[in-house]
């Protein structure tokens, strides 16, 4: 649309043009406000995660560390995992938002391989349905997955994991090694890379 035509329309309908300009400005300000609020929340959780990573080794023993992790904010727990992986030299990708993430709490590249991350911070026994959902997602994406949790892994969940060899379970001592920067947690990773499933 030529600039002259737009100017004529604005000149012919000044009230409607003013309302339109105000609406556009309000939408821009609202979008900016939502972006900055989300950005501040991410930064706040990342700062809390950094403090939590410093405090974790000061706790009395491994049992106390697991109990403490089970009680923390789940978003701070996610940020702890991503920060710990980044500190070990791995490239990470954080999600734009904490909710509506489609079952992925972040991504990490280890030895050139893409890994999706599912983080579950709770005290209960792990749900086999969560394992299956994540396993199907990893299979669809044609990559690997780290299922990291603070709960208990029961026999039903271990059976569910056996159906998804592209997922590596990280919990208990391996979780504490990951968070402390001890790269022995990586010995539990599985090979080889899965093939991307194609829809039929």
C-alpha positions as CSV (number, residue, x, y, z in Angstrom):
1,X,0.0,0.0,0.0
2,X,1.6,3.3,-1.1
3,X,2.5,5.8,1.6
4,X,0.3,8.5,0.0
5,X,-2.8,6.3,0.3
6,X,-2.1,5.6,3.9
7,X,-1.7,9.3,4.6
8,X,-5.0,10.1,2.9
9,X,-6.8,7.5,4.9
10,X,-5.3,8.8,8.2
11,X,-6.2,12.4,7.2
12,X,-9.8,11.4,6.3
13,X,-10.4,9.5,9.5
14,X,-8.2,11.1,12.3
15,X,-10.2,9.7,15.2
16,X,-10.0,6.1,14.0
17,X,-6.3,6.6,13.2
18,X,-5.6,7.9,16.7
19,X,-7.5,4.9,18.2
20,X,-5.5,2.5,16.0
21,X,-2.2,4.1,17.0
22,X,-3.1,3.9,20.7
23,X,-4.1,0.2,20.4
24,X,-0.8,-0.6,18.6
25,X,1.2,1.2,21.3
26,X,-0.8,-0.6,24.1
27,X,-0.2,-4.0,22.5
28,X,3.5,-3.2,22.1
29,X,3.8,-2.1,25.7
30,X,1.9,-5.2,27.0
31,X,4.1,-7.6,24.9
32,X,7.2,-5.8,26.2
33,X,6.0,-6.0,29.8
34,X,5.2,-9.8,29.5
35,X,8.7,-10.3,27.9
36,X,10.5,-8.4,30.6
37,X,8.5,-10.1,33.4
38,X,9.3,-13.5,32.0
39,X,13.0,-12.5,31.5
40,X,13.2,-11.3,35.1
41,X,11.6,-14.5,36.4
42,X,14.1,-16.6,34.4
43,X,17.0,-14.5,35.7
44,X,15.7,-14.8,39.3
45,X,15.4,-18.6,39.1
46,X,18.9,-18.8,37.5
47,X,20.3,-16.8,40.4
48,X,18.5,-19.0,43.0
49,X,19.9,-22.0,41.2
50,X,23.5,-20.7,41.3
51,X,23.1,-20.2,45.1
52,X,21.5,-23.6,45.5
53,X,24.5,-25.2,43.7
54,X,26.9,-23.5,46.1
55,X,24.8,-24.6,49.1
56,X,24.3,-28.2,48.1
57,X,27.8,-29.5,49.0
58,X,27.5,-27.9,52.5
59,X,24.6,-30.1,53.5
60,X,25.4,-32.9,56.0
61,X,25.2,-35.9,53.7
62,X,23.8,-37.3,50.4
63,X,20.4,-38.2,52.0
64,X,20.1,-34.6,53.3
65,X,20.9,-33.3,49.8
66,X,18.2,-35.4,48.2
67,X,15.6,-34.4,50.8
68,X,16.6,-30.7,50.2
69,X,16.3,-31.0,46.4
70,X,12.8,-32.6,46.8
71,X,11.6,-29.5,48.6
72,X,12.8,-26.8,46.3
73,X,11.0,-24.9,43.6
74,X,10.8,-27.1,40.5
75,X,11.9,-24.3,38.2
76,X,14.9,-23.6,40.3
77,X,15.7,-27.4,40.1
78,X,15.5,-27.2,36.3
79,X,17.8,-24.2,36.3
80,X,20.2,-26.1,38.6
81,X,20.4,-28.9,36.1
82,X,21.0,-26.7,33.1
83,X,23.6,-24.6,35.0
84,X,25.4,-27.7,36.1
85,X,25.5,-29.1,32.6
86,X,26.7,-25.7,31.2
87,X,29.4,-25.5,33.9
88,X,30.7,-28.9,32.6
89,X,31.2,-27.4,29.2
90,X,28.1,-28.6,27.5
91,X,26.0,-26.4,25.2
92,X,22.5,-26.0,26.7
93,X,19.3,-24.5,25.5
94,X,16.8,-23.1,27.9
95,X,13.1,-22.9,27.2
96,X,11.5,-19.6,26.5
97,X,8.9,-20.3,29.3
98,X,8.6,-22.8,32.1
99,X,5.0,-23.9,31.4
100,X,3.7,-25.3,28.1
101,X,7.1,-26.8,27.3
102,X,5.7,-30.0,25.7
103,X,7.4,-32.2,28.2
104,X,10.9,-30.8,27.6
105,X,12.6,-28.8,30.4
106,X,15.7,-27.9,28.3
107,X,18.2,-29.4,25.9
108,X,21.9,-30.2,26.1
109,X,24.4,-31.2,23.5
110,X,26.9,-33.8,24.7
111,X,29.6,-35.0,22.4
112,X,27.7,-33.5,19.5
113,X,24.5,-35.3,20.3
114,X,21.3,-33.6,21.2
115,X,19.6,-34.6,24.4
116,X,16.2,-33.5,25.7
117,X,15.9,-33.0,29.4
118,X,12.9,-34.0,31.5
119,X,13.3,-32.8,35.1
120,X,11.0,-34.1,37.9
121,X,11.4,-32.7,41.4
122,X,9.3,-34.7,43.8
123,X,9.5,-37.2,46.6
124,X,7.0,-39.8,45.3
125,X,7.7,-42.8,43.2
126,X,8.2,-41.9,39.6
127,X,5.3,-42.3,37.2
128,X,5.6,-44.9,34.4
129,X,3.3,-42.7,32.3
130,X,5.8,-39.8,32.5
131,X,8.6,-42.1,31.3
132,X,6.5,-43.4,28.4
133,X,5.4,-39.9,27.4
134,X,9.0,-38.7,27.4
135,X,10.2,-41.9,25.6
136,X,7.8,-41.3,22.8
137,X,8.8,-37.7,22.5
138,X,12.5,-38.6,22.4
139,X,11.7,-41.3,19.8
140,X,9.7,-38.8,17.7
141,X,12.6,-36.2,17.9
142,X,15.2,-38.8,16.9
143,X,17.5,-37.8,19.7
144,X,18.4,-39.0,23.2
145,X,16.9,-38.0,26.6
146,X,18.0,-37.4,30.1
147,X,15.2,-38.2,32.6
148,X,16.4,-36.6,35.8
149,X,14.4,-36.8,39.0
150,X,14.6,-36.7,42.8
151,X,11.9,-39.3,43.5
152,X,12.0,-43.0,43.8
153,X,12.2,-45.3,40.8
154,X,10.0,-48.3,41.3
155,X,10.0,-51.6,39.4
156,X,7.2,-50.5,37.0
157,X,9.2,-47.4,36.0
158,X,12.4,-49.5,35.5
159,X,10.3,-51.7,33.2
160,X,9.1,-48.6,31.3
161,X,12.7,-47.3,30.9
162,X,13.6,-50.7,29.4
163,X,11.3,-49.9,26.4
164,X,13.1,-46.6,25.7
165,X,16.8,-47.3,25.4
166,X,17.4,-43.7,24.2
167,X,16.5,-42.4,27.7
168,X,19.1,-42.3,30.4
169,X,17.8,-42.2,34.0
170,X,19.6,-39.8,36.3
171,X,18.7,-39.9,40.0
172,X,20.1,-40.5,43.4
173,X,23.9,-40.6,43.4
174,X,24.2,-39.9,39.7
175,X,22.0,-36.7,40.2
176,X,24.3,-35.5,43.0
177,X,27.4,-36.2,40.9
178,X,25.9,-34.2,38.0
179,X,25.1,-31.2,40.3
180,X,28.5,-31.3,41.9
181,X,30.3,-31.2,38.6
182,X,31.6,-34.8,38.9
183,X,31.5,-36.1,35.3
184,X,31.1,-39.8,36.4
185,X,27.4,-39.3,36.1
186,X,27.9,-39.5,32.4
187,X,29.0,-43.2,32.6
188,X,25.3,-44.1,32.9
189,X,24.5,-42.6,29.4
190,X,23.3,-45.1,26.9
191,X,24.3,-45.6,23.2
192,X,23.7,-45.8,20.3
193,X,21.6,-42.9,18.9
194,X,18.1,-43.7,18.0
195,X,16.6,-43.2,14.6
196,X,13.9,-40.6,14.1
197,X,10.5,-42.2,13.8
198,X,8.6,-41.2,10.7
199,X,4.8,-40.9,10.7
200,X,3.0,-43.5,8.6
